[in-house]
Amino acid sequence: MRILLDATAVPADRGGVGRYVDALLPALARQGVDLVVVCQPRDAALLAALVPSAEVVVASSRIARRPARLAWEQVALPRIARRVRADLLHSPHYTMPLRPGLPVVVTLHDATFFSHPELHSAVKARFFRAATRRAVARAAALVMPSQATAREVQRHVGGDPARFHVAYHGVDTSLFHRVDVQDRARVARSLGLEGRSYIGFLGTLEPRKNVPALVRAWARAVGDLPEAPALVLAGGAGWDEQVAPTVAAVRAAHPHLQVELPGYLPLEDLPGFLSGATVLAYPSLGEGFGLPVLEAMACGAVVLTTRELSLPEVGGDAVAYCGTDEASIARELRSLLDDEARRGRLASAAVERAAHFDWDGAARAHLAAYEAALETAR
C-alpha cells in the first residue's frame, strides 16, 4: 500500500492540523505504510526528519496562499499521485481533488461549521461546509477524530455510514507528561508568575473557546481570595473581538487580579505550563476532538471542561465538567479550588485515562480506513 499524504494544507504556525500530521506520519511509518508526503518548501526538512523512510515531494513555493494551494490541489496533486504511483491519496484537512484519479481518504476534523456556524467567520463557515459536503459525496472513506464529529457530519450532511471511520487523536507522552518542580518554575518565571498559582487556558482565542465567559467566571470565582490565582490565556490571537475588552474590563474592576496573554508558548514549555496550572480551564462551546484537554490530562493537569460534542469522549470521568455559561464555570472552578483532595484524584485519573490515547492506535484506525477505501475502489 503506497499512500500519498498531502501535507500542503498545514499552516505555517503548525496549529491543530500540523500537530495531527506531524504525529500521524511517524505512526503510519511504524505500521509499515509506504509513505509519500507532499509539502510546502518550508516543511520539507522537518517532515524528512520526522519520517526518514518517507519520500518527500516539495511543492512549488507559489502555493503558500490558500487560493493558489486550492488550484494546485485540483491540477498538480493528481499528477503527483500518478508520478509516484500512489495507491491512495490521503487529504488530511477537508479538501480534495475533484478528479483525483485514485481513491481518496479525507479527514474531517470538526462539524461545528454546521452545528455552530455563528462561532466561525461567515467565509470560513461557508468554505468548510462546502468542502465537507464534497468530501462526503466523493471520498472513498472519511476519517473523523471522534464519534461526536461523525454523528454531526451524518446529521447535517448524510453520507454512507460505512465510509465513516473514527480515529481518536493520540498524545505523545515523551513530551506531554508530568514534569518536575524546576521545569514548572522555569515556565512560571517566563510568564511573570514566579511563586504564584494560576488557572491556565490553552487554545486559539476564537469564539467557540468561550474565553470571555471564562475571564468573567474566573474573576467571579477568585475575586474574594486573599491570594487569588492568576489567569493565563495561552494561545494565538483568533478573531474573537470580545476577549480584549473583557480582559480590560476585568482588570479595571479587579486591579488586584492578574491576567496574562502570552500568545503561543514554545512547544517545549507546554508540559511545564500544563503541569503547573492549578486548573486547566477549557469551557469550549464545541470541539471536533479537544487535543489541549488530552495533552493537559497527560501532564497530570486538573481539567475543567464542558460536555459539548466530543469533549466527554476525551475526558471521561477523569475531568471536571461545567456548563458554558459564566455562572456555571465560576461555580465549578471555585469548587475545584476549594477541594485539594478532589484535584489530586482528578490529576491521577487524568494521567491514567490519557495513556489510552496513542498515535499508534490512531495510525491503525487510519490504516483500516485506507484498506476500506481501496476495497471500495475495487
C-alpha positions as CSV (number, residue, x, y, z in Angstrom):
1,M,0.0,0.0,0.0
2,R,1.6,3.2,-1.2
3,I,0.0,6.3,0.4
4,L,0.4,9.8,-0.8
5,L,-0.4,12.2,2.0
6,D,-0.9,15.9,1.1
7,A,0.6,18.0,3.8
8,T,0.5,21.2,1.9
9,A,-2.6,22.4,3.9
10,V,-0.5,22.6,7.1
11,P,-0.3,26.2,8.2
12,A,3.0,27.9,8.9
13,D,2.2,28.1,12.6
14,R,1.6,24.3,12.7
15,G,-1.7,24.6,14.6
16,G,-4.1,21.7,15.1
17,V,-3.8,20.2,11.6
18,G,0.0,20.5,11.7
19,R,0.2,18.7,15.1
20,Y,-2.1,16.0,13.7
21,V,0.0,15.4,10.5
22,D,3.3,15.6,12.4
23,A,2.2,12.9,14.9
24,L,0.4,10.7,12.4
25,L,3.1,10.3,9.8
26,P,5.7,8.6,12.1
27,A,3.0,6.4,13.5
28,L,2.0,5.3,10.0
29,A,5.6,4.6,9.2
30,R,5.8,2.4,12.3
31,Q,2.8,0.4,10.9
32,G,4.9,-0.3,7.8
33,V,3.0,2.0,5.4
34,D,4.9,3.1,2.3
35,L,4.6,6.8,2.5
36,V,5.0,9.7,0.1
37,V,4.4,13.1,1.6
38,V,3.9,16.3,-0.5
39,C,4.5,19.5,1.4
40,Q,5.4,23.2,1.1
41,P,9.1,24.1,0.9
42,R,9.2,25.4,4.5
43,D,8.2,22.0,5.9
44,A,10.4,19.7,3.8
45,A,13.3,19.4,6.3
46,L,11.0,18.9,9.2
47,L,9.0,16.1,7.6
48,A,12.1,14.4,6.2
49,A,13.5,14.3,9.8
50,L,10.2,13.1,11.2
51,V,9.8,10.3,8.7
52,P,13.1,9.3,7.2
53,S,11.6,6.3,5.4
54,A,9.1,8.5,3.5
55,E,9.6,10.0,0.1
56,V,9.1,13.8,0.5
57,V,7.9,15.7,-2.6
58,V,8.3,19.5,-2.3
59,A,5.5,21.6,-4.0
60,S,6.0,25.0,-5.5
61,S,6.5,27.9,-3.1
62,R,3.8,29.7,-5.1
63,I,1.1,27.7,-3.2
64,A,1.7,29.5,0.1
65,R,-1.6,31.4,-0.2
66,R,-4.8,29.4,0.1
67,P,-6.3,30.2,-3.3
68,A,-3.1,29.1,-5.1
69,R,-2.9,26.0,-3.0
70,L,-6.5,25.0,-3.8
71,A,-5.9,25.5,-7.5
72,W,-2.7,23.4,-7.2
73,E,-4.6,20.7,-5.4
74,Q,-7.0,20.3,-8.3
75,V,-4.4,20.2,-11.1
76,A,-1.0,19.3,-9.8
77,L,-1.8,16.9,-6.9
78,P,-3.4,14.2,-9.2
79,R,-0.3,14.4,-11.4
80,I,2.0,13.9,-8.4
81,A,-0.1,10.9,-7.4
82,R,0.3,9.3,-10.8
83,R,4.0,10.1,-10.9
84,V,4.8,8.5,-7.6
85,R,2.4,5.6,-8.4
86,A,0.3,6.0,-5.2
87,D,-2.4,3.6,-4.5
88,L,-4.4,6.1,-2.4
89,L,-4.4,9.8,-1.6
90,H,-4.9,11.0,2.0
91,S,-6.2,14.6,2.2
92,P,-5.9,15.4,5.9
93,H,-7.8,18.7,6.0
94,Y,-11.3,18.7,4.4
95,T,-10.4,19.4,0.8
96,M,-9.6,17.0,-2.1
97,P,-9.2,17.0,-5.8
98,L,-12.5,16.6,-7.7
99,R,-10.9,14.3,-10.3
100,P,-8.1,12.6,-8.3
101,G,-7.7,9.5,-10.5
102,L,-7.3,7.3,-7.4
103,P,-9.2,6.5,-4.2
104,V,-9.1,9.4,-1.6
105,V,-9.5,9.4,2.1
106,V,-10.3,12.8,3.7
107,T,-10.0,13.8,7.3
108,L,-12.9,15.9,8.6
109,H,-11.8,17.4,11.9
110,D,-14.9,19.2,13.0
111,A,-18.6,19.7,12.3
112,T,-19.2,22.9,14.2
113,F,-19.3,24.7,10.8
114,F,-22.8,23.1,10.6
115,S,-23.8,22.9,14.3
116,H,-22.4,26.2,15.4
117,P,-21.9,28.4,12.3
118,E,-22.1,31.6,14.4
119,L,-18.8,30.6,16.1
120,H,-16.9,31.0,12.8
121,S,-16.4,33.8,10.3
122,A,-19.0,33.6,7.6
123,V,-16.4,33.0,4.9
124,K,-14.8,30.2,6.9
125,A,-18.1,28.5,7.7
126,R,-19.2,28.6,4.1
127,F,-15.9,27.3,2.8
128,F,-15.7,24.3,5.2
129,R,-19.3,23.4,4.9
130,A,-18.9,23.2,1.1
131,A,-15.6,21.2,1.4
132,T,-17.2,18.8,3.9
133,R,-20.2,18.2,1.5
134,R,-17.8,17.5,-1.4
135,A,-15.7,15.1,0.7
136,V,-18.8,13.2,1.9
137,A,-20.0,12.9,-1.7
138,R,-16.8,11.9,-3.3
139,A,-14.2,10.4,-0.9
140,A,-13.8,6.6,-0.7
141,A,-13.5,6.9,3.1
142,L,-13.7,9.6,5.7
143,V,-11.8,9.9,8.9
144,M,-13.1,11.8,11.9
145,P,-11.4,12.3,15.3
146,S,-14.5,11.4,17.5
147,Q,-17.9,9.7,17.4
148,A,-19.5,13.1,18.1
149,T,-18.0,14.5,14.9
150,A,-19.1,11.5,12.9
151,R,-22.6,11.9,14.3
152,E,-22.7,15.6,13.5
153,V,-21.5,15.1,9.9
154,Q,-24.0,12.3,9.4
155,R,-26.8,14.5,10.8
156,H,-26.0,17.6,8.8
157,V,-24.6,16.1,5.6
158,G,-25.6,12.5,5.4
159,G,-23.5,10.0,3.5
160,D,-22.9,6.3,3.8
161,P,-22.0,5.5,7.5
162,A,-19.9,2.5,6.3
163,R,-17.4,5.1,4.9
164,F,-17.1,6.9,8.2
165,H,-14.1,5.9,10.4
166,V,-13.3,7.3,13.8
167,A,-9.6,7.6,14.7
168,Y,-9.1,9.3,18.0
169,H,-6.0,11.5,18.2
170,G,-3.2,10.4,20.4
171,V,-0.8,12.1,22.8
172,D,3.0,12.0,22.7
173,T,3.8,11.1,26.3
174,S,7.5,11.5,25.6
175,L,6.7,15.3,25.5
176,F,3.4,15.6,27.4
177,H,3.9,14.2,30.9
178,R,4.2,15.4,34.4
179,V,7.3,17.4,34.8
180,D,9.3,18.3,37.9
181,V,9.1,21.4,40.0
182,Q,12.1,23.0,38.4
183,D,10.5,22.8,34.9
184,R,7.2,24.2,36.2
185,A,9.0,27.0,37.9
186,R,11.0,27.9,34.8
187,V,7.8,28.3,32.8
188,A,6.1,30.2,35.5
189,R,9.1,32.6,35.6
190,S,8.8,33.1,31.8
191,L,5.2,34.1,32.3
192,G,5.9,36.5,35.2
193,L,4.3,34.2,37.7
194,E,7.2,33.1,39.8
195,G,5.8,31.7,43.1
196,R,2.2,32.3,42.1
197,S,-0.5,29.8,41.3
198,Y,-2.5,30.2,38.1
199,I,-5.5,28.9,36.2
200,G,-4.5,28.0,32.6
201,F,-6.2,28.0,29.3
202,L,-4.6,26.7,26.1
203,G,-6.0,27.3,22.6
204,T,-6.7,29.8,19.9
205,L,-8.7,32.8,21.3
206,E,-11.7,32.3,19.0
207,P,-15.4,32.5,19.8
208,R,-16.0,28.8,20.3
209,K,-13.4,28.6,23.0
210,N,-15.7,30.8,25.1
211,V,-12.8,32.8,26.5
212,P,-14.8,36.0,27.6
213,A,-17.1,33.8,29.7
214,L,-14.0,32.2,31.3
215,V,-12.4,35.5,32.1
216,R,-15.6,36.8,33.8
217,A,-16.1,33.5,35.6
218,W,-12.5,33.4,36.9
219,A,-12.8,36.9,38.3
220,R,-16.1,35.9,39.9
221,A,-14.6,32.7,41.4
222,V,-11.4,34.1,42.8
223,G,-12.1,37.8,43.4
224,D,-12.5,37.4,47.2
225,L,-9.5,35.2,47.7
226,P,-6.5,36.8,49.5
227,E,-4.0,35.1,47.2
228,A,-6.1,34.7,44.0
229,P,-4.6,32.6,41.3
230,A,-3.7,34.4,38.1
231,L,-5.4,33.6,34.7
232,V,-3.1,32.7,31.8
233,L,-4.7,32.6,28.3
234,A,-2.1,30.9,26.2
235,G,-2.6,30.6,22.5
236,G,-2.7,32.5,19.3
237,A,-5.0,35.5,18.9
238,G,-8.0,34.5,16.9
239,W,-10.9,36.6,15.7
240,D,-12.8,36.8,19.0
241,E,-13.2,40.6,19.3
242,Q,-14.6,40.3,22.8
243,V,-11.5,38.9,24.5
244,A,-9.5,42.2,24.8
245,P,-12.4,44.3,26.1
246,T,-13.4,41.6,28.5
247,V,-9.9,41.4,29.9
248,A,-9.7,45.2,30.1
249,A,-13.0,45.4,32.0
250,V,-11.9,42.8,34.5
251,R,-8.6,44.4,35.1
252,A,-10.3,47.7,35.7
253,A,-12.9,46.3,38.1
254,H,-10.4,44.0,39.9
255,P,-6.9,45.6,39.9
256,H,-5.6,43.0,42.3
257,L,-6.2,40.2,39.8
258,Q,-3.6,39.2,37.2
259,V,-4.4,38.1,33.6
260,E,-1.7,37.2,31.2
261,L,-2.0,36.7,27.4
262,P,1.4,35.4,26.4
263,G,0.4,34.2,22.9
264,Y,1.8,31.0,21.5
265,L,4.0,29.1,24.0
266,P,7.0,27.2,22.7
267,L,6.1,23.5,22.4
268,E,8.8,22.6,24.9
269,D,7.2,24.9,27.5
270,L,3.7,23.3,27.3
271,P,4.3,20.4,29.7
272,G,5.6,22.8,32.3
273,F,2.7,25.2,31.7
274,L,0.1,22.4,31.9
275,S,1.6,20.6,34.8
276,G,2.0,23.8,36.8
277,A,-1.6,25.0,36.4
278,T,-3.8,24.6,39.4
279,V,-6.7,24.0,37.0
280,L,-6.7,23.9,33.2
281,A,-10.0,25.6,32.2
282,Y,-11.3,24.8,28.7
283,P,-15.0,25.8,28.6
284,S,-15.4,25.2,24.9
285,L,-18.8,25.5,23.1
286,G,-17.9,22.6,20.8
287,E,-14.9,20.6,19.6
288,G,-14.2,18.0,17.0
289,F,-11.8,16.4,19.4
290,G,-10.2,18.6,22.0
291,L,-6.4,18.0,21.9
292,P,-5.5,20.6,24.5
293,V,-7.7,18.7,27.0
294,L,-5.9,15.4,26.3
295,E,-2.4,16.9,26.4
296,A,-3.3,18.6,29.7
297,M,-4.5,15.3,31.1
298,A,-1.3,13.5,30.1
299,C,0.6,16.2,32.1
300,G,-1.5,15.5,35.2
301,A,-3.4,18.7,35.0
302,V,-6.8,19.1,36.7
303,V,-9.1,19.9,33.7
304,L,-12.4,21.7,33.8
305,T,-14.3,21.5,30.5
306,T,-17.8,21.2,29.1
307,R,-19.9,18.2,27.9
308,E,-20.2,19.8,24.4
309,L,-19.8,17.5,21.4
310,S,-16.6,15.4,21.6
311,L,-15.2,16.6,25.0
312,P,-16.7,13.8,27.2
313,E,-15.2,11.2,24.8
314,V,-11.8,12.6,25.7
315,G,-12.2,13.5,29.3
316,G,-14.5,10.7,30.5
317,D,-14.6,10.6,34.3
318,A,-11.1,12.0,34.7
319,V,-12.0,15.7,34.3
320,A,-14.5,18.1,35.9
321,Y,-17.4,19.5,33.9
322,C,-19.2,22.8,33.8
323,G,-21.8,24.4,31.7
324,T,-20.9,27.0,29.1
325,D,-22.3,30.0,31.0
326,E,-20.3,32.3,33.3
327,A,-22.2,31.2,36.5
328,S,-21.6,27.5,35.9
329,I,-17.9,28.0,35.0
330,A,-17.4,30.2,38.1
331,R,-19.2,27.7,40.4
332,E,-17.3,24.6,39.3
333,L,-13.9,26.5,39.2
334,R,-14.3,27.6,42.8
335,S,-15.4,24.1,43.8
336,L,-12.2,22.7,42.4
337,L,-10.0,25.4,44.0
338,D,-11.6,24.7,47.4
339,D,-11.1,20.9,47.2
340,E,-7.5,19.9,47.0
341,A,-8.2,16.2,47.6
342,R,-10.6,16.2,44.6
343,R,-7.9,17.9,42.5
344,G,-5.5,15.1,43.4
345,R,-7.9,12.4,42.4
346,L,-8.6,14.0,39.1
347,A,-5.0,14.5,38.3
348,S,-4.2,10.9,38.8
349,A,-7.2,9.7,36.9
350,A,-6.3,12.1,34.0
351,V,-2.9,10.6,33.5
352,E,-4.3,7.1,33.6
353,R,-7.0,7.9,31.0
354,A,-4.7,9.8,28.7
355,A,-2.5,6.8,28.4
356,H,-5.3,5.1,26.4
357,F,-4.9,7.6,23.6
358,D,-1.8,6.9,21.5
359,W,-0.8,7.7,17.9
360,D,-0.1,4.1,17.1
361,G,-3.7,3.3,17.7
362,A,-4.7,6.3,15.6
363,A,-2.5,5.0,12.8
364,R,-4.1,1.6,12.9
365,A,-7.5,3.3,12.6
366,H,-6.3,5.3,9.6
367,L,-4.9,2.1,8.1
368,A,-8.3,0.5,8.4
369,A,-9.8,3.5,6.6
370,Y,-7.2,3.2,3.8
371,E,-7.9,-0.5,3.4
372,A,-11.7,0.1,3.3
373,A,-11.2,2.8,0.7
374,L,-9.1,0.5,-1.5
375,E,-11.7,-2.2,-1.2
376,T,-14.5,0.2,-2.2
377,A,-12.5,1.2,-5.2
378,R,-12.0,-2.4,-6.3
